[in-house]
Amino acid sequence: TAVVFADGDPGFFGVVRTLRAPEFGLEVEVVPAVSSVAAAFARAGMPWDDAQVVVAHRRTLRRAVNVCRAHTKVAVLTSPGAGPAELGLLLDGVHRTFVICEELGTEREQVTVVTSDKAPDHIWRDPNVVIVIGGKVAAADGGGWIAG
């Protein structure tokens, strides 16, 4: 019997898929905490059934930025070197509002709202989730469920 502590949202990205792979033959029980994305939207007081969710690492940061350019509501699960400041720099010339949720679930939890051009002016604490809001609303963006 073993216990694996993993960060992130179980089954969304991360180790759960690997642990459940047939070649390992492991019986896995997942005991999740509240999702960091769910916590971020709860702290922001916003619904998130119409949000895109992306993960930003140094190697995938440009892809995450492109999703933020293309959609009106995006939750970005950040990582060191691919956080709010880097998102803001790569969104240069594209106005977005950032809701930056730092250290969710801790005593140091903080939620800050800034425009994307101001995000690079600050040092943000990890871990954080950035909710990126803005852009043109397409006809299909008037509501409905697109998560998943």
Beta strands, then each sheet from edge to edge (+ up, - down):
strand 1: 52-55
strand 2: 73-77
strand 3: 97-102
strand 4: 110-115
strand 5: 128-133
sheet 1: 1+ 2+ 5- 3+ 4-
end
